[in-house]
Amino acid sequence: MEVGAEAQGYVYHFYVVAIGRARCLDEEIAELTGLLTGRKVYSREEGSIIKALRESNLSIEKLVAQASMELLEKAMPELILALKLVAEGSAAHDSSRLD
């Protein structure tokens, strides 16, 4: 996934590859769904994540928006760490430009 943004004349591009513990982001989405809804969700069963989300009246976007940072870190530790490192680097870059 590539995300681009422009700020103060600079163009930033972020490239992110998100994988789960066994190379499948579905595992982490299934875990987050289970943590938030209290349902057991099996990522390897086709359609189980979508079914659990529908039964809870959630989309993946709503699931992530409603989850606390603690739940996100528990379900997707590698992805959240990567995003925090990007944010820290961006903040450090912005503060160095103020000097």
RAHUBEL-V280593 format. One record per residue. N is the residue number from 1. RES is the residue in one letter. SS is DSSP state (alpha for helix, beta for strand, coil for the rest). BURIAL is b if it has 16 or more other ideal C-beta (glycine too) atoms within 10 Angstrom, else e. Layout:
BEGIN
[[N;RES;SS;BURIAL] [N;RES;SS;BURIAL]]
END
This chain:
BEGIN
[[1;M;coil;e] [2;E;beta;e] [3;V;beta;e] [4;G;beta;e] [5;A;beta;e] [6;E;beta;e] [7;A;beta;e] [8;Q;coil;e] [9;G;coil;e] [10;Y;beta;e] [11;V;beta;e] [12;Y;beta;e] [13;H;beta;e] [14;F;beta;e] [15;Y;beta;e] [16;V;coil;e] [17;V;coil;e] [18;A;coil;e] [19;I;coil;e] [20;G;coil;b] [21;R;coil;e] [22;A;coil;e] [23;R;coil;e] [24;C;coil;e] [25;L;alpha;e] [26;D;alpha;b] [27;E;alpha;b] [28;E;alpha;b] [29;I;alpha;b] [30;A;alpha;b] [31;E;alpha;b] [32;L;alpha;b] [33;T;alpha;b] [34;G;alpha;b] [35;L;alpha;b] [36;L;alpha;b] [37;T;alpha;b] [38;G;coil;e] [39;R;coil;e] [40;K;coil;e] [41;V;coil;b] [42;Y;coil;e] [43;S;coil;b] [44;R;coil;e] [45;E;coil;e] [46;E;coil;e] [47;G;coil;e] [48;S;alpha;b] [49;I;alpha;b] [50;I;alpha;e] [51;K;alpha;e] [52;A;alpha;b] [53;L;alpha;b] [54;R;alpha;e] [55;E;alpha;e] [56;S;coil;b] [57;N;coil;e] [58;L;coil;b] [59;S;coil;e] [60;I;alpha;e] [61;E;alpha;e] [62;K;alpha;e] [63;L;alpha;b] [64;V;alpha;b] [65;A;alpha;e] [66;Q;alpha;e] [67;A;coil;b] [68;S;coil;e] [69;M;alpha;e] [70;E;alpha;e] [71;L;alpha;b] [72;L;alpha;b] [73;E;alpha;e] [74;K;alpha;e] [75;A;alpha;b] [76;M;coil;b] [77;P;alpha;e] [78;E;alpha;e] [79;L;alpha;b] [80;I;alpha;e] [81;L;alpha;e] [82;A;alpha;e] [83;L;alpha;e] [84;K;alpha;e] [85;L;alpha;e] [86;V;alpha;e] [87;A;alpha;e] [88;E;alpha;e] [89;G;alpha;e] [90;S;alpha;e] [91;A;alpha;e] [92;A;alpha;e] [93;H;alpha;e] [94;D;alpha;e] [95;S;alpha;e] [96;S;alpha;e] [97;R;alpha;e] [98;L;alpha;e] [99;D;coil;e]]
END
